[in-house]
Amino acid sequence: MFYRLSGVRHSSYVSDRRMFQVPADRNAVIILLMIGLAAPFLIPSLYLNSYVLPWLIWTAAVLGLNLVTGWAGQLHLGYAAVMAVGAYSAVHAARFGIPWEFALLIGGLSSSVIGSLFAFTALRVKGLYLALTTLAMQFVMDWVLTHSPTITGGSHASLQSPPFALLGQEITSDAGLYYVALGWCILVTIFMLNLKRTGLGRAWVAVREKDFAAAILGVNSFYYKLVAFAASSFIAGVTGAILVATFYFLAAPEQFAVNVSIQVLAMVIIGGLGSIIGSYMGAALILLMPGVVNQVFSAFAGLIGLELSIETLAHIPNAAYGALIVIFLMVEPLGLGKLYANIRDYLMIWPFDQLKK
Amino acid sequence: MTHDTLPRLLARNAEQYSQDIALREKDRGIWNEMTWTDYANTAIACAAAFDVLGVGKEDAVIILGDNRVRLYIAMVATSMLRAYAMPAYPGATLAELQHFVGEAHVVAAVAEDQEQVDKLLDLRQAGNGSPAMIVYDDARGMNDYTASGLRSWDDFIALGQKALADDPALRDRLINAANPKDPAVFMHSSGTTGKPKGIVLSHANMIAGANNAHAGGAFDTGEEVVAYLPMAWVGDYALSVGAAIAHRFTISVPERQETVQRDMREIAPTFYLAAPRTWDNMLTLIQVGIENSTPLKKWIYHFFMDRSVEAEKRKLKGVPPGPLDRLGRMIGEWLVFGPIKDQFGLTRLKNAFTGGEAIGEDTFVFYRGLGIALRQFYGQTETNAFTAVQTADEVQLHTVGRPLPGVEARIADDGEILLRADNVFAGYYNNPDATAEALEDGWLRSGDAGYLEDDGHLVVLGRLSEVVYTKDGERYVPNYVENRLKFSPYIKDAAVIGAGRDQLTAMVCIDFESVGHWAEVKGVPYTSYADLSQRDEVADLLKQAYERVNNVLPEALRLHRFVSLPKEFDPDDGEITRTRKLRRKVVEERYSPVIEALYDGASEVHIKAEVTYETGETGFVERTLPIREV
């Protein structure tokens, strides 16, 4: 219905590999981008900074995990640990007086180094064993954080993040912090969008589908798995640092505990493995849905005059939220991204049901 | 410099619009583009090469293959040398090509690929060694060919470029060699009634035709056109070369015949000319597509489409659309019509035409209802395809519009349409008898029966030779009834019989694809076309189509009995022309036992039909066909 493809043609292979082949997709992205840029003027700053900003940052994190799990096909249960490495290194660097631009980079690189060092050993095993090994990494990191006062200041301490600044300009306003998160999220998205157009991205997909089949094709699967971990860890590190600098304002070990790892993985799976739009949707569902369900329930209870105890009010939304996830995954096991793709396909060939040839 | 020949116009385009895209050809998914400068340079190099090899005035060059940019260029190049470019249908048989060699001095041929080169080599062997020179476009599979006079296009062009480099004056000489009276192309009449006759159209004819059509509102300057019509059909040359050069069209050549639909979508042409058959086929695709869709989408489609078609029918009767009609159109356009048009690349279409033969009313109204301003045009090879068109605001069902500016039309005493214009040819090639028959004091006998209405609109009834009378004296044109039958997606071809009989009957060929699909959905088992066509379930399906047609026909012209033929009409068997017009004589002769059985009340008939395979061998299809009552 909205998708018009006539007149789309290519006079070179470069143009044939354009990012947006369908004009409607490109227009949708442009509109979304404009809404994103105008958001500080459209949304009250309370909502902006307590919902939209964390959603964008977590989306960047989900994209990073999706890279290693969705694209390269390696299960990763220690993602929060890698984020912690980036967050702590960046905050320490910033406290040391290094400008934030470089501090973020240091955070990303140190995550990347630790992540790939760990992957180097972990990748000796595959599948569920790899999952368990990455989980071990999470616990090791938790232990290190709580037992190294030099890094974290001790088990119950938190590390104050210096005021965020870019290019010597201190950024403290709500809108400013929002734009930082938006900028990073867009950057990661552009990177991910381009993956499928590069040899690197295709090599990862080959490894995901069957690593030894990829090896037969001449793709060094160990190398590409390692690069996947390194790249994903870099994104995780920078995202962790930005999360602390623009949202939490202080770093504490429990911000990067095992439940966070599981939560990010849940976002990836509900969003859809290997889906970019799914990553946005998955992060939104897990992050924002509890609040929304909560409000809907208390409003509904108030409307019909039902006296619910605080306890029930706290639990019913949780149950509803869990049910919602189960329902989504039952309707489309490949995630919200696939759900979106189904709708898009449906509209793409509207009003026909299938296309000949 | 006057711009009175195609080469001179081409040179003008190269000079004034050098960077505009003139030609596109799709190769492995990519549209390779050529600017006017590239076009002119390649054509001149090609002409220079022909010149070096001794092609000159009165020589003929066969152009054999599907639409290819290089074949178009070769045609223009041939006309620079005052020689005859003779385009042939890619499916032309050896006998058809021998006819070409027999009628003119064929010295060279430009072929599309190995398949066509093989055919030309056979032609050489079968005859007197001509064509001596063969140039091929696609080099695939040509490595081991050692026949003399065989050149690849690249070598050929290199030869021409060398000649141009050696002689700086050659370029101008080639551009200006041809005069307006010199031949632009050597076409053949479609031959529904006999051997095709040679028709030479001059540059003057071409340019007059293009200018008249432009003045008559058939097209604008700079149209986007997909060149998919067979190159040997005058309509393709007149558009893709004549009008394209005169009015700077961008011509896009699809990758292959099978990819035309997809390539059309990528180009989204602004001008589209198609035979009624093509419009019918597209209609079938849409109908089958919707039929297989979900109930919701089917309902939405019918809700808007049916109303829009009704509104269009009223509009054609002179009732202007009401506000509800317009609202329905607007929502329908967004919801249904737009997406359908998008699937077929018709969204940018400004000038859509049907011509070549009469279009079925239902098909015509359907497309108008869909929001495509389909118009009718009338033309013949002898007038360079452009005789009359409907203007956008004067569309009527029964007329073909006014004669173009520059074209005079009058009606002879026997009802034949006579035409006089600058785009009328000078006479059949080496055939004074036929010329004398067709041309009288500069008036062309079109062979069509028709009349002029008071407001100047031309009405074409059909071929003069085809207007027939039933025993009771009821006058009708079989084609008219056949087109109504063919509106059914399940009927591909039909032959209506009834001249001198007391009632009408018909022979039909089912559309294998849509009936086959229908059979799969309904669980009707079948093994082959012959088998499927005779099944009782299919007969019921056809009966519905007949009943629908009978409902709109006058009492005397209703169809009474019919036979579903066990094979499709095939140009290789001579039953239809390559442009898929029915060769009525051949069909009536070949199926005479069937026709007899249709009238003697028999309930079945045994036939033995000859089929020609693609290899040229012949075989027989033998079957007993049940005769059905409507």
Boltz contact constraints between the chains, C-beta under 6 A:
constraints:
  - contact:
      token1: [A, 1]
      token2: [B, 339]
      max_distance: 6.0
  - contact:
      token1: [A, 4]
      token2: [B, 342]
      max_distance: 6.0
  - contact:
      token1: [A, 6]
      token2: [B, 265]
      max_distance: 6.0
  - contact:
      token1: [A, 6]
      token2: [B, 268]
      max_distance: 6.0
  - contact:
      token1: [A, 6]
      token2: [B, 342]
      max_distance: 6.0
  - contact:
      token1: [A, 6]
      token2: [B, 345]
      max_distance: 6.0
  - contact:
      token1: [A, 6]
      token2: [B, 347]
      max_distance: 6.0
  - contact:
      token1: [A, 7]
      token2: [B, 268]
      max_distance: 6.0
  - contact:
      token1: [A, 9]
      token2: [B, 31]
      max_distance: 6.0
  - contact:
      token1: [A, 9]
      token2: [B, 266]
      max_distance: 6.0
  - contact:
      token1: [A, 10]
      token2: [B, 30]
      max_distance: 6.0
  - contact:
      token1: [A, 11]
      token2: [B, 31]
      max_distance: 6.0
  - contact:
      token1: [A, 11]
      token2: [B, 33]
      max_distance: 6.0
  - contact:
      token1: [A, 350]
      token2: [B, 339]
      max_distance: 6.0
  - contact:
      token1: [A, 351]
      token2: [B, 297]
      max_distance: 6.0
  - contact:
      token1: [A, 351]
      token2: [B, 301]
      max_distance: 6.0
  - contact:
      token1: [A, 351]
      token2: [B, 336]
      max_distance: 6.0
  - contact:
      token1: [A, 351]
      token2: [B, 339]
      max_distance: 6.0
  - contact:
      token1: [A, 352]
      token2: [B, 289]
      max_distance: 6.0
  - contact:
      token1: [A, 352]
      token2: [B, 293]
      max_distance: 6.0
  - contact:
      token1: [A, 353]
      token2: [B, 292]
      max_distance: 6.0
  - contact:
      token1: [A, 353]
      token2: [B, 293]
      max_distance: 6.0
  - contact:
      token1: [A, 353]
      token2: [B, 294]
      max_distance: 6.0
